[in-house]
Amino acid sequence: MGGVFGCGLEDLDIHATTRGQATRVKISTSGSDGFMVDKIELRKDGKILRSYGANNDKGWCLSTDPTDGSRTWKTAASGKCKAEYSWDF
């Protein structure tokens, strides 16, 4: 992720391992403190299989508080936050 607002992190990578062939990726939270995601890359053996979004400080606000996206991240998150997002590949 590029330019995460408020927590001073950039390019945070989160890795997950599956045993079989994945058909969907889902990110979710149970917290009410917003987390901004501007790019998702699905990789296998280092090769990018799918990419969603861009390193441009616009994307998805992850939070159980939908109003998080209408304050600090209003422009970046289209004014809304959700507790869960999923992408098919």
HTML snippet that shows the backbone in 3Dmol.js (N, CA, C, O; Angstrom):
<script src="https://3Dmol.org/build/3Dmol-min.js"></script>
<div id="view" style="width:600px;height:400px;position:relative"></div>
<script>
const pdb = `
ATOM      1  N   MET A   1       0.851  -1.174   0.000  1.00  0.00           N
ATOM      2  CA  MET A   1       0.000   0.000   0.000  1.00  0.00           C
ATOM      3  C   MET A   1       0.889   1.227   0.000  1.00  0.00           C
ATOM      4  O   MET A   1       1.926   1.244   0.664  1.00  0.00           O
ATOM      5  N   GLY A   2       0.510   2.214  -0.709  1.00  0.00           N
ATOM      6  CA  GLY A   2       1.253   3.450  -0.708  1.00  0.00           C
ATOM      7  C   GLY A   2       0.550   4.498   0.129  1.00  0.00           C
ATOM      8  O   GLY A   2      -0.666   4.652   0.023  1.00  0.00           O
ATOM      9  N   GLY A   3       1.275   5.213   0.944  1.00  0.00           N
ATOM     10  CA  GLY A   3       0.744   6.353   1.679  1.00  0.00           C
ATOM     11  C   GLY A   3      -0.425   6.050   2.586  1.00  0.00           C
ATOM     12  O   GLY A   3      -1.499   6.626   2.408  1.00  0.00           O
ATOM     13  N   VAL A   4      -0.256   5.178   3.540  1.00  0.00           N
ATOM     14  CA  VAL A   4      -1.325   4.894   4.492  1.00  0.00           C
ATOM     15  C   VAL A   4      -1.456   6.095   5.417  1.00  0.00           C
ATOM     16  O   VAL A   4      -0.494   6.480   6.081  1.00  0.00           O
ATOM     17  N   PHE A   5      -2.648   6.687   5.461  1.00  0.00           N
ATOM     18  CA  PHE A   5      -2.876   7.881   6.252  1.00  0.00           C
ATOM     19  C   PHE A   5      -2.858   7.564   7.743  1.00  0.00           C
ATOM     20  O   PHE A   5      -3.428   6.561   8.171  1.00  0.00           O
ATOM     21  N   GLY A   6      -2.210   8.406   8.530  1.00  0.00           N
ATOM     22  CA  GLY A   6      -2.353   8.358   9.975  1.00  0.00           C
ATOM     23  C   GLY A   6      -1.472   7.380  10.715  1.00  0.00           C
ATOM     24  O   GLY A   6      -1.254   7.571  11.912  1.00  0.00           O
ATOM     25  N   CYS A   7      -0.953   6.348  10.084  1.00  0.00           N
ATOM     26  CA  CYS A   7      -0.143   5.412  10.856  1.00  0.00           C
ATOM     27  C   CYS A   7       1.295   5.355  10.370  1.00  0.00           C
ATOM     28  O   CYS A   7       2.091   4.602  10.931  1.00  0.00           O
ATOM     29  N   GLY A   8       1.654   6.111   9.364  1.00  0.00           N
ATOM     30  CA  GLY A   8       3.042   6.221   8.939  1.00  0.00           C
ATOM     31  C   GLY A   8       3.604   5.002   8.230  1.00  0.00           C
ATOM     32  O   GLY A   8       4.824   4.889   8.110  1.00  0.00           O
ATOM     33  N   LEU A   9       2.782   4.097   7.760  1.00  0.00           N
ATOM     34  CA  LEU A   9       3.263   2.916   7.052  1.00  0.00           C
ATOM     35  C   LEU A   9       3.090   3.103   5.559  1.00  0.00           C
ATOM     36  O   LEU A   9       2.142   3.741   5.099  1.00  0.00           O
ATOM     37  N   GLU A  10       4.023   2.535   4.812  1.00  0.00           N
ATOM     38  CA  GLU A  10       3.890   2.486   3.363  1.00  0.00           C
ATOM     39  C   GLU A  10       4.310   1.115   2.904  1.00  0.00           C
ATOM     40  O   GLU A  10       5.171   0.487   3.521  1.00  0.00           O
ATOM     41  N   ASP A  11       3.712   0.639   1.826  1.00  0.00           N
ATOM     42  CA  ASP A  11       4.071  -0.639   1.212  1.00  0.00           C
ATOM     43  C   ASP A  11       4.076  -1.782   2.218  1.00  0.00           C
ATOM     44  O   ASP A  11       5.043  -2.539   2.306  1.00  0.00           O
ATOM     45  N   LEU A  12       3.013  -1.899   2.958  1.00  0.00           N
ATOM     46  CA  LEU A  12       2.836  -2.994   3.897  1.00  0.00           C
ATOM     47  C   LEU A  12       2.372  -4.221   3.133  1.00  0.00           C
ATOM     48  O   LEU A  12       1.358  -4.168   2.436  1.00  0.00           O
ATOM     49  N   ASP A  13       3.096  -5.325   3.253  1.00  0.00           N
ATOM     50  CA  ASP A  13       2.722  -6.568   2.594  1.00  0.00           C
ATOM     51  C   ASP A  13       2.149  -7.528   3.627  1.00  0.00           C
ATOM     52  O   ASP A  13       2.727  -7.732   4.694  1.00  0.00           O
ATOM     53  N   ILE A  14       1.011  -8.108   3.294  1.00  0.00           N
ATOM     54  CA  ILE A  14       0.394  -9.119   4.137  1.00  0.00           C
ATOM     55  C   ILE A  14       0.331 -10.399   3.321  1.00  0.00           C
ATOM     56  O   ILE A  14      -0.216 -10.400   2.218  1.00  0.00           O
ATOM     57  N   HIS A  15       0.877 -11.476   3.838  1.00  0.00           N
ATOM     58  CA  HIS A  15       0.951 -12.734   3.111  1.00  0.00           C
ATOM     59  C   HIS A  15      -0.006 -13.757   3.703  1.00  0.00           C
ATOM     60  O   HIS A  15      -0.230 -13.785   4.913  1.00  0.00           O
ATOM     61  N   ALA A  16      -0.565 -14.593   2.842  1.00  0.00           N
ATOM     62  CA  ALA A  16      -1.435 -15.689   3.263  1.00  0.00           C
ATOM     63  C   ALA A  16      -1.090 -16.917   2.429  1.00  0.00           C
ATOM     64  O   ALA A  16      -0.658 -16.797   1.283  1.00  0.00           O
ATOM     65  N   THR A  17      -1.280 -18.068   2.998  1.00  0.00           N
ATOM     66  CA  THR A  17      -0.981 -19.315   2.308  1.00  0.00           C
ATOM     67  C   THR A  17      -2.247 -20.159   2.225  1.00  0.00           C
ATOM     68  O   THR A  17      -3.001 -20.259   3.193  1.00  0.00           O
ATOM     69  N   THR A  18      -2.475 -20.768   1.060  1.00  0.00           N
ATOM     70  CA  THR A  18      -3.620 -21.672   0.893  1.00  0.00           C
ATOM     71  C   THR A  18      -3.095 -23.061   0.553  1.00  0.00           C
ATOM     72  O   THR A  18      -1.979 -23.207   0.054  1.00  0.00           O
ATOM     73  N   ARG A  19      -3.896 -24.065   0.822  1.00  0.00           N
ATOM     74  CA  ARG A  19      -3.519 -25.446   0.493  1.00  0.00           C
ATOM     75  C   ARG A  19      -3.973 -25.832  -0.909  1.00  0.00           C
ATOM     76  O   ARG A  19      -3.343 -26.664  -1.563  1.00  0.00           O
ATOM     77  N   GLY A  20      -5.050 -25.238  -1.366  1.00  0.00           N
ATOM     78  CA  GLY A  20      -5.585 -25.568  -2.684  1.00  0.00           C
ATOM     79  C   GLY A  20      -5.595 -24.352  -3.580  1.00  0.00           C
ATOM     80  O   GLY A  20      -4.973 -23.334  -3.278  1.00  0.00           O
ATOM     81  N   GLN A  21      -6.312 -24.468  -4.690  1.00  0.00           N
ATOM     82  CA  GLN A  21      -6.451 -23.365  -5.634  1.00  0.00           C
ATOM     83  C   GLN A  21      -7.474 -22.365  -5.103  1.00  0.00           C
ATOM     84  O   GLN A  21      -8.646 -22.705  -4.946  1.00  0.00           O
ATOM     85  N   ALA A  22      -7.051 -21.166  -4.833  1.00  0.00           N
ATOM     86  CA  ALA A  22      -7.961 -20.127  -4.355  1.00  0.00           C
ATOM     87  C   ALA A  22      -8.735 -19.533  -5.526  1.00  0.00           C
ATOM     88  O   ALA A  22      -8.197 -19.388  -6.624  1.00  0.00           O
ATOM     89  N   THR A  23     -10.000 -19.191  -5.287  1.00  0.00           N
ATOM     90  CA  THR A  23     -10.816 -18.563  -6.317  1.00  0.00           C
ATOM     91  C   THR A  23     -11.268 -17.169  -5.895  1.00  0.00           C
ATOM     92  O   THR A  23     -11.818 -16.420  -6.701  1.00  0.00           O
ATOM     93  N   ARG A  24     -11.037 -16.826  -4.636  1.00  0.00           N
ATOM     94  CA  ARG A  24     -11.461 -15.529  -4.112  1.00  0.00           C
ATOM     95  C   ARG A  24     -10.543 -15.130  -2.966  1.00  0.00           C
ATOM     96  O   ARG A  24     -10.054 -15.976  -2.216  1.00  0.00           O
ATOM     97  N   VAL A  25     -10.320 -13.835  -2.847  1.00  0.00           N
ATOM     98  CA  VAL A  25      -9.598 -13.312  -1.689  1.00  0.00           C
ATOM     99  C   VAL A  25     -10.550 -12.378  -0.945  1.00  0.00           C
ATOM    100  O   VAL A  25     -11.278 -11.592  -1.553  1.00  0.00           O
ATOM    101  N   LYS A  26     -10.528 -12.482   0.373  1.00  0.00           N
ATOM    102  CA  LYS A  26     -11.399 -11.651   1.194  1.00  0.00           C
ATOM    103  C   LYS A  26     -10.566 -11.029   2.307  1.00  0.00           C
ATOM    104  O   LYS A  26      -9.777 -11.709   2.963  1.00  0.00           O
ATOM    105  N   ILE A  27     -10.754  -9.719   2.510  1.00  0.00           N
ATOM    106  CA  ILE A  27     -10.157  -9.055   3.660  1.00  0.00           C
ATOM    107  C   ILE A  27     -11.301  -8.549   4.523  1.00  0.00           C
ATOM    108  O   ILE A  27     -12.315  -8.069   4.016  1.00  0.00           O
ATOM    109  N   SER A  28     -11.126  -8.664   5.826  1.00  0.00           N
ATOM    110  CA  SER A  28     -12.182  -8.219   6.734  1.00  0.00           C
ATOM    111  C   SER A  28     -11.573  -7.755   8.036  1.00  0.00           C
ATOM    112  O   SER A  28     -10.415  -8.039   8.339  1.00  0.00           O
ATOM    113  N   THR A  29     -12.376  -7.034   8.804  1.00  0.00           N
ATOM    114  CA  THR A  29     -11.948  -6.544  10.107  1.00  0.00           C
ATOM    115  C   THR A  29     -13.100  -6.636  11.088  1.00  0.00           C
ATOM    116  O   THR A  29     -14.269  -6.650  10.702  1.00  0.00           O
ATOM    117  N   SER A  30     -12.752  -6.697  12.354  1.00  0.00           N
ATOM    118  CA  SER A  30     -13.758  -6.608  13.412  1.00  0.00           C
ATOM    119  C   SER A  30     -13.568  -5.304  14.184  1.00  0.00           C
ATOM    120  O   SER A  30     -14.248  -5.052  15.179  1.00  0.00           O
ATOM    121  N   GLY A  31     -12.630  -4.479  13.709  1.00  0.00           N
ATOM    122  CA  GLY A  31     -12.312  -3.227  14.392  1.00  0.00           C
ATOM    123  C   GLY A  31     -12.987  -2.022  13.779  1.00  0.00           C
ATOM    124  O   GLY A  31     -13.369  -2.029  12.609  1.00  0.00           O
ATOM    125  N   SER A  32     -13.129  -0.981  14.592  1.00  0.00           N
ATOM    126  CA  SER A  32     -13.793   0.239  14.121  1.00  0.00           C
ATOM    127  C   SER A  32     -12.814   1.374  13.835  1.00  0.00           C
ATOM    128  O   SER A  32     -13.234   2.515  13.645  1.00  0.00           O
ATOM    129  N   ASP A  33     -11.522   1.078  13.802  1.00  0.00           N
ATOM    130  CA  ASP A  33     -10.521   2.074  13.448  1.00  0.00           C
ATOM    131  C   ASP A  33     -10.131   1.808  11.996  1.00  0.00           C
ATOM    132  O   ASP A  33      -9.579   0.753  11.687  1.00  0.00           O
ATOM    133  N   GLY A  34     -10.414   2.756  11.104  1.00  0.00           N
ATOM    134  CA  GLY A  34     -10.249   2.550   9.673  1.00  0.00           C
ATOM    135  C   GLY A  34      -8.836   2.208   9.233  1.00  0.00           C
ATOM    136  O   GLY A  34      -7.855   2.671   9.814  1.00  0.00           O
ATOM    137  N   PHE A  35      -8.751   1.378   8.184  1.00  0.00           N
ATOM    138  CA  PHE A  35      -7.501   0.949   7.575  1.00  0.00           C
ATOM    139  C   PHE A  35      -7.658   1.120   6.069  1.00  0.00           C
ATOM    140  O   PHE A  35      -8.564   0.541   5.469  1.00  0.00           O
ATOM    141  N   MET A  36      -6.779   1.914   5.453  1.00  0.00           N
ATOM    142  CA  MET A  36      -6.889   2.224   4.037  1.00  0.00           C
ATOM    143  C   MET A  36      -6.062   1.263   3.199  1.00  0.00           C
ATOM    144  O   MET A  36      -4.877   1.063   3.464  1.00  0.00           O
ATOM    145  N   VAL A  37      -6.688   0.667   2.187  1.00  0.00           N
ATOM    146  CA  VAL A  37      -6.020  -0.250   1.259  1.00  0.00           C
ATOM    147  C   VAL A  37      -6.168   0.337  -0.136  1.00  0.00           C
ATOM    148  O   VAL A  37      -7.286   0.566  -0.598  1.00  0.00           O
ATOM    149  N   ASP A  38      -5.048   0.582  -0.812  1.00  0.00           N
ATOM    150  CA  ASP A  38      -5.181   1.140  -2.160  1.00  0.00           C
ATOM    151  C   ASP A  38      -4.770   0.177  -3.261  1.00  0.00           C
ATOM    152  O   ASP A  38      -5.011   0.459  -4.435  1.00  0.00           O
ATOM    153  N   LYS A  39      -4.153  -0.962  -2.919  1.00  0.00           N
ATOM    154  CA  LYS A  39      -3.770  -1.917  -3.957  1.00  0.00           C
ATOM    155  C   LYS A  39      -3.730  -3.319  -3.361  1.00  0.00           C
ATOM    156  O   LYS A  39      -3.205  -3.530  -2.268  1.00  0.00           O
ATOM    157  N   ILE A  40      -4.291  -4.266  -4.096  1.00  0.00           N
ATOM    158  CA  ILE A  40      -4.266  -5.682  -3.739  1.00  0.00           C
ATOM    159  C   ILE A  40      -3.581  -6.416  -4.887  1.00  0.00           C
ATOM    160  O   ILE A  40      -3.968  -6.252  -6.044  1.00  0.00           O
ATOM    161  N   GLU A  41      -2.572  -7.219  -4.580  1.00  0.00           N
ATOM    162  CA  GLU A  41      -1.928  -8.068  -5.579  1.00  0.00           C
ATOM    163  C   GLU A  41      -2.026  -9.509  -5.116  1.00  0.00           C
ATOM    164  O   GLU A  41      -1.679  -9.830  -3.979  1.00  0.00           O
ATOM    165  N   LEU A  42      -2.496 -10.371  -5.992  1.00  0.00           N
ATOM    166  CA  LEU A  42      -2.552 -11.798  -5.717  1.00  0.00           C
ATOM    167  C   LEU A  42      -1.391 -12.442  -6.461  1.00  0.00           C
ATOM    168  O   LEU A  42      -1.276 -12.311  -7.679  1.00  0.00           O
ATOM    169  N   ARG A  43      -0.540 -13.131  -5.728  1.00  0.00           N
ATOM    170  CA  ARG A  43       0.672 -13.697  -6.312  1.00  0.00           C
ATOM    171  C   ARG A  43       0.777 -15.191  -6.051  1.00  0.00           C
ATOM    172  O   ARG A  43       0.247 -15.715  -5.071  1.00  0.00           O
ATOM    173  N   LYS A  44       1.467 -15.848  -6.946  1.00  0.00           N
ATOM    174  CA  LYS A  44       1.826 -17.247  -6.759  1.00  0.00           C
ATOM    175  C   LYS A  44       3.275 -17.407  -7.162  1.00  0.00           C
ATOM    176  O   LYS A  44       3.657 -17.085  -8.288  1.00  0.00           O
ATOM    177  N   ASP A  45       4.077 -17.902  -6.247  1.00  0.00           N
ATOM    178  CA  ASP A  45       5.519 -18.071  -6.483  1.00  0.00           C
ATOM    179  C   ASP A  45       6.169 -16.778  -6.975  1.00  0.00           C
ATOM    180  O   ASP A  45       7.045 -16.808  -7.840  1.00  0.00           O
ATOM    181  N   GLY A  46       5.738 -15.648  -6.425  1.00  0.00           N
ATOM    182  CA  GLY A  46       6.307 -14.358  -6.765  1.00  0.00           C
ATOM    183  C   GLY A  46       5.731 -13.708  -8.015  1.00  0.00           C
ATOM    184  O   GLY A  46       6.008 -12.538  -8.281  1.00  0.00           O
ATOM    185  N   LYS A  47       4.942 -14.435  -8.781  1.00  0.00           N
ATOM    186  CA  LYS A  47       4.357 -13.907 -10.017  1.00  0.00           C
ATOM    187  C   LYS A  47       2.981 -13.314  -9.719  1.00  0.00           C
ATOM    188  O   LYS A  47       2.161 -13.951  -9.059  1.00  0.00           O
ATOM    189  N   ILE A  48       2.726 -12.098 -10.203  1.00  0.00           N
ATOM    190  CA  ILE A  48       1.434 -11.446 -10.002  1.00  0.00           C
ATOM    191  C   ILE A  48       0.391 -12.114 -10.896  1.00  0.00           C
ATOM    192  O   ILE A  48       0.518 -12.131 -12.120  1.00  0.00           O
ATOM    193  N   LEU A  49      -0.654 -12.670 -10.250  1.00  0.00           N
ATOM    194  CA  LEU A  49      -1.752 -13.293 -10.985  1.00  0.00           C
ATOM    195  C   LEU A  49      -2.875 -12.296 -11.252  1.00  0.00           C
ATOM    196  O   LEU A  49      -3.482 -12.312 -12.322  1.00  0.00           O
ATOM    197  N   ARG A  50      -3.148 -11.435 -10.287  1.00  0.00           N
ATOM    198  CA  ARG A  50      -4.198 -10.425 -10.388  1.00  0.00           C
ATOM    199  C   ARG A  50      -3.786  -9.204  -9.590  1.00  0.00           C
ATOM    200  O   ARG A  50      -3.088  -9.308  -8.581  1.00  0.00           O
ATOM    201  N   SER A  51      -4.223  -8.059 -10.051  1.00  0.00           N
ATOM    202  CA  SER A  51      -3.954  -6.812  -9.348  1.00  0.00           C
ATOM    203  C   SER A  51      -5.220  -5.966  -9.351  1.00  0.00           C
ATOM    204  O   SER A  51      -5.884  -5.831 -10.378  1.00  0.00           O
ATOM    205  N   TYR A  52      -5.545  -5.405  -8.206  1.00  0.00           N
ATOM    206  CA  TYR A  52      -6.723  -4.545  -8.059  1.00  0.00           C
ATOM    207  C   TYR A  52      -6.262  -3.229  -7.448  1.00  0.00           C
ATOM    208  O   TYR A  52      -5.466  -3.230  -6.509  1.00  0.00           O
ATOM    209  N   GLY A  53      -6.750  -2.111  -7.968  1.00  0.00           N
ATOM    210  CA  GLY A  53      -6.374  -0.807  -7.448  1.00  0.00           C
ATOM    211  C   GLY A  53      -5.005  -0.370  -7.948  1.00  0.00           C
ATOM    212  O   GLY A  53      -4.462  -0.954  -8.886  1.00  0.00           O
ATOM    213  N   ALA A  54      -4.446   0.669  -7.312  1.00  0.00           N
ATOM    214  CA  ALA A  54      -3.152   1.216  -7.696  1.00  0.00           C
ATOM    215  C   ALA A  54      -2.536   1.930  -6.502  1.00  0.00           C
ATOM    216  O   ALA A  54      -3.243   2.291  -5.560  1.00  0.00           O
ATOM    217  N   ASN A  55      -1.237   2.133  -6.535  1.00  0.00           N
ATOM    218  CA  ASN A  55      -0.555   2.896  -5.491  1.00  0.00           C
ATOM    219  C   ASN A  55      -0.835   4.382  -5.710  1.00  0.00           C
ATOM    220  O   ASN A  55       0.020   5.115  -6.209  1.00  0.00           O
ATOM    221  N   ASN A  56      -2.042   4.820  -5.333  1.00  0.00           N
ATOM    222  CA  ASN A  56      -2.426   6.199  -5.605  1.00  0.00           C
ATOM    223  C   ASN A  56      -3.228   6.836  -4.465  1.00  0.00           C
ATOM    224  O   ASN A  56      -3.882   7.860  -4.666  1.00  0.00           O
ATOM    225  N   ASP A  57      -3.180   6.236  -3.269  1.00  0.00           N
ATOM    226  CA  ASP A  57      -3.883   6.768  -2.097  1.00  0.00           C
ATOM    227  C   ASP A  57      -5.396   6.875  -2.301  1.00  0.00           C
ATOM    228  O   ASP A  57      -6.050   7.702  -1.665  1.00  0.00           O
ATOM    229  N   LYS A  58      -5.942   6.058  -3.168  1.00  0.00           N
ATOM    230  CA  LYS A  58      -7.395   5.935  -3.348  1.00  0.00           C
ATOM    231  C   LYS A  58      -7.703   4.448  -3.335  1.00  0.00           C
ATOM    232  O   LYS A  58      -6.968   3.657  -3.925  1.00  0.00           O
ATOM    233  N   GLY A  59      -8.780   4.062  -2.668  1.00  0.00           N
ATOM    234  CA  GLY A  59      -9.064   2.639  -2.629  1.00  0.00           C
ATOM    235  C   GLY A  59     -10.182   2.281  -1.687  1.00  0.00           C
ATOM    236  O   GLY A  59     -11.275   2.843  -1.765  1.00  0.00           O
ATOM    237  N   TRP A  60      -9.914   1.344  -0.791  1.00  0.00           N
ATOM    238  CA  TRP A  60     -10.917   0.770   0.077  1.00  0.00           C
ATOM    239  C   TRP A  60     -10.609   1.091   1.533  1.00  0.00           C
ATOM    240  O   TRP A  60      -9.481   0.908   1.991  1.00  0.00           O
ATOM    241  N   CYS A  61     -11.602   1.563   2.246  1.00  0.00           N
ATOM    242  CA  CYS A  61     -11.488   1.808   3.682  1.00  0.00           C
ATOM    243  C   CYS A  61     -12.078   0.603   4.391  1.00  0.00           C
ATOM    244  O   CYS A  61     -13.251   0.279   4.203  1.00  0.00           O
ATOM    245  N   LEU A  62     -11.274  -0.058   5.201  1.00  0.00           N
ATOM    246  CA  LEU A  62     -11.684  -1.255   5.922  1.00  0.00           C
ATOM    247  C   LEU A  62     -11.974  -0.879   7.372  1.00  0.00           C
ATOM    248  O   LEU A  62     -11.059  -0.525   8.116  1.00  0.00           O
ATOM    249  N   SER A  63     -13.243  -0.954   7.778  1.00  0.00           N
ATOM    250  CA  SER A  63     -13.640  -0.609   9.144  1.00  0.00           C
ATOM    251  C   SER A  63     -15.084  -1.045   9.385  1.00  0.00           C
ATOM    252  O   SER A  63     -15.889  -1.098   8.455  1.00  0.00           O
ATOM    253  N   THR A  64     -15.404  -1.357  10.642  1.00  0.00           N
ATOM    254  CA  THR A  64     -16.797  -1.641  10.989  1.00  0.00           C
ATOM    255  C   THR A  64     -17.584  -0.357  11.167  1.00  0.00           C
ATOM    256  O   THR A  64     -18.810  -0.394  11.269  1.00  0.00           O
ATOM    257  N   ASP A  65     -16.904   0.773  11.204  1.00  0.00           N
ATOM    258  CA  ASP A  65     -17.552   2.088  11.320  1.00  0.00           C
ATOM    259  C   ASP A  65     -17.646   2.703   9.932  1.00  0.00           C
ATOM    260  O   ASP A  65     -16.651   3.234   9.437  1.00  0.00           O
ATOM    261  N   PRO A  66     -18.816   2.649   9.282  1.00  0.00           N
ATOM    262  CA  PRO A  66     -18.930   3.169   7.915  1.00  0.00           C
ATOM    263  C   PRO A  66     -18.626   4.656   7.803  1.00  0.00           C
ATOM    264  O   PRO A  66     -18.313   5.130   6.711  1.00  0.00           O
ATOM    265  N   THR A  67     -18.708   5.401   8.892  1.00  0.00           N
ATOM    266  CA  THR A  67     -18.449   6.843   8.830  1.00  0.00           C
ATOM    267  C   THR A  67     -16.958   7.166   8.797  1.00  0.00           C
ATOM    268  O   THR A  67     -16.591   8.314   8.547  1.00  0.00           O
ATOM    269  N   ASP A  68     -16.081   6.177   9.045  1.00  0.00           N
ATOM    270  CA  ASP A  68     -14.636   6.425   8.933  1.00  0.00           C
ATOM    271  C   ASP A  68     -14.278   6.967   7.554  1.00  0.00           C
ATOM    272  O   ASP A  68     -13.393   7.816   7.435  1.00  0.00           O
ATOM    273  N   GLY A  69     -14.948   6.492   6.523  1.00  0.00           N
ATOM    274  CA  GLY A  69     -14.668   6.923   5.161  1.00  0.00           C
ATOM    275  C   GLY A  69     -15.234   8.283   4.812  1.00  0.00           C
ATOM    276  O   GLY A  69     -14.906   8.823   3.755  1.00  0.00           O
ATOM    277  N   SER A  70     -16.065   8.853   5.654  1.00  0.00           N
ATOM    278  CA  SER A  70     -16.644  10.165   5.345  1.00  0.00           C
ATOM    279  C   SER A  70     -15.896  11.299   6.045  1.00  0.00           C
ATOM    280  O   SER A  70     -16.288  12.462   5.948  1.00  0.00           O
ATOM    281  N   ARG A  71     -14.830  10.959   6.742  1.00  0.00           N
ATOM    282  CA  ARG A  71     -14.045  11.994   7.423  1.00  0.00           C
ATOM    283  C   ARG A  71     -12.683  12.111   6.746  1.00  0.00           C
ATOM    284  O   ARG A  71     -12.598  12.640   5.638  1.00  0.00           O
ATOM    285  N   THR A  72     -11.633  11.639   7.374  1.00  0.00           N
ATOM    286  CA  THR A  72     -10.271  11.794   6.864  1.00  0.00           C
ATOM    287  C   THR A  72     -10.096  11.228   5.461  1.00  0.00           C
ATOM    288  O   THR A  72      -9.405  11.827   4.637  1.00  0.00           O
ATOM    289  N   TRP A  73     -10.711  10.087   5.178  1.00  0.00           N
ATOM    290  CA  TRP A  73     -10.511   9.415   3.902  1.00  0.00           C
ATOM    291  C   TRP A  73     -11.667   9.619   2.941  1.00  0.00           C
ATOM    292  O   TRP A  73     -11.894   8.777   2.072  1.00  0.00           O
ATOM    293  N   LYS A  74     -12.400  10.706   3.070  1.00  0.00           N
ATOM    294  CA  LYS A  74     -13.597  10.928   2.252  1.00  0.00           C
ATOM    295  C   LYS A  74     -13.308  10.791   0.752  1.00  0.00           C
ATOM    296  O   LYS A  74     -14.020  10.078   0.045  1.00  0.00           O
ATOM    297  N   THR A  75     -12.281  11.461   0.277  1.00  0.00           N
ATOM    298  CA  THR A  75     -11.942  11.402  -1.144  1.00  0.00           C
ATOM    299  C   THR A  75     -11.336  10.053  -1.507  1.00  0.00           C
ATOM    300  O   THR A  75     -11.669   9.479  -2.544  1.00  0.00           O
ATOM    301  N   ALA A  76     -10.460   9.553  -0.670  1.00  0.00           N
ATOM    302  CA  ALA A  76      -9.742   8.318  -0.971  1.00  0.00           C
ATOM    303  C   ALA A  76     -10.656   7.105  -1.020  1.00  0.00           C
ATOM    304  O   ALA A  76     -10.461   6.225  -1.859  1.00  0.00           O
ATOM    305  N   ALA A  77     -11.651   7.039  -0.138  1.00  0.00           N
ATOM    306  CA  ALA A  77     -12.491   5.844  -0.030  1.00  0.00           C
ATOM    307  C   ALA A  77     -13.900   6.051  -0.570  1.00  0.00           C
ATOM    308  O   ALA A  77     -14.804   5.293  -0.219  1.00  0.00           O
ATOM    309  N   SER A  78     -14.103   7.025  -1.387  1.00  0.00           N
ATOM    310  CA  SER A  78     -15.427   7.341  -1.932  1.00  0.00           C
ATOM    311  C   SER A  78     -16.462   7.563  -0.834  1.00  0.00           C
ATOM    312  O   SER A  78     -17.648   7.298  -1.027  1.00  0.00           O
ATOM    313  N   GLY A  79     -16.009   8.047   0.311  1.00  0.00           N
ATOM    314  CA  GLY A  79     -16.907   8.420   1.393  1.00  0.00           C
ATOM    315  C   GLY A  79     -17.516   7.287   2.191  1.00  0.00           C
ATOM    316  O   GLY A  79     -18.472   7.516   2.931  1.00  0.00           O
ATOM    317  N   LYS A  80     -16.991   6.049   2.069  1.00  0.00           N
ATOM    318  CA  LYS A  80     -17.574   4.952   2.825  1.00  0.00           C
ATOM    319  C   LYS A  80     -16.512   3.931   3.240  1.00  0.00           C
ATOM    320  O   LYS A  80     -15.476   3.787   2.590  1.00  0.00           O
ATOM    321  N   CYS A  81     -16.794   3.240   4.323  1.00  0.00           N
ATOM    322  CA  CYS A  81     -15.969   2.126   4.783  1.00  0.00           C
ATOM    323  C   CYS A  81     -16.852   0.900   4.925  1.00  0.00           C
ATOM    324  O   CYS A  81     -18.046   1.008   5.205  1.00  0.00           O
ATOM    325  N   LYS A  82     -16.256  -0.260   4.729  1.00  0.00           N
ATOM    326  CA  LYS A  82     -16.963  -1.521   4.913  1.00  0.00           C
ATOM    327  C   LYS A  82     -16.088  -2.447   5.749  1.00  0.00           C
ATOM    328  O   LYS A  82     -14.864  -2.317   5.756  1.00  0.00           O
ATOM    329  N   ALA A  83     -16.717  -3.372   6.446  1.00  0.00           N
ATOM    330  CA  ALA A  83     -15.990  -4.323   7.288  1.00  0.00           C
ATOM    331  C   ALA A  83     -15.389  -5.465   6.483  1.00  0.00           C
ATOM    332  O   ALA A  83     -14.558  -6.214   6.996  1.00  0.00           O
ATOM    333  N   GLU A  84     -15.808  -5.609   5.202  1.00  0.00           N
ATOM    334  CA  GLU A  84     -15.340  -6.733   4.405  1.00  0.00           C
ATOM    335  C   GLU A  84     -15.366  -6.398   2.918  1.00  0.00           C
ATOM    336  O   GLU A  84     -16.296  -5.758   2.426  1.00  0.00           O
ATOM    337  N   TYR A  85     -14.345  -6.835   2.223  1.00  0.00           N
ATOM    338  CA  TYR A  85     -14.270  -6.718   0.763  1.00  0.00           C
ATOM    339  C   TYR A  85     -13.809  -8.061   0.225  1.00  0.00           C
ATOM    340  O   TYR A  85     -13.079  -8.781   0.906  1.00  0.00           O
ATOM    341  N   SER A  86     -14.221  -8.407  -0.979  1.00  0.00           N
ATOM    342  CA  SER A  86     -13.735  -9.636  -1.600  1.00  0.00           C
ATOM    343  C   SER A  86     -13.578  -9.428  -3.094  1.00  0.00           C
ATOM    344  O   SER A  86     -14.275  -8.620  -3.707  1.00  0.00           O
ATOM    345  N   TRP A  87     -12.635 -10.187  -3.669  1.00  0.00           N
ATOM    346  CA  TRP A  87     -12.326 -10.130  -5.088  1.00  0.00           C
ATOM    347  C   TRP A  87     -12.221 -11.550  -5.616  1.00  0.00           C
ATOM    348  O   TRP A  87     -11.612 -12.412  -4.983  1.00  0.00           O
ATOM    349  N   ASP A  88     -12.815 -11.791  -6.778  1.00  0.00           N
ATOM    350  CA  ASP A  88     -12.690 -13.089  -7.454  1.00  0.00           C
ATOM    351  C   ASP A  88     -11.496 -13.050  -8.375  1.00  0.00           C
ATOM    352  O   ASP A  88     -11.128 -11.993  -8.885  1.00  0.00           O
ATOM    353  N   PHE A  89     -10.887 -14.209  -8.588  1.00  0.00           N
ATOM    354  CA  PHE A  89      -9.814 -14.307  -9.594  1.00  0.00           C
ATOM    355  C   PHE A  89      -9.803 -15.667 -10.215  1.00  0.00           C
ATOM    356  O   PHE A  89      -8.974 -15.944 -11.082  1.00  0.00           O
TER     357      PHE A  89
END
`;
const viewer = $3Dmol.createViewer("view");
viewer.addModel(pdb, "pdb");
viewer.setStyle({}, {cartoon: {color: "spectrum"}});
viewer.zoomTo();
viewer.render();
</script>
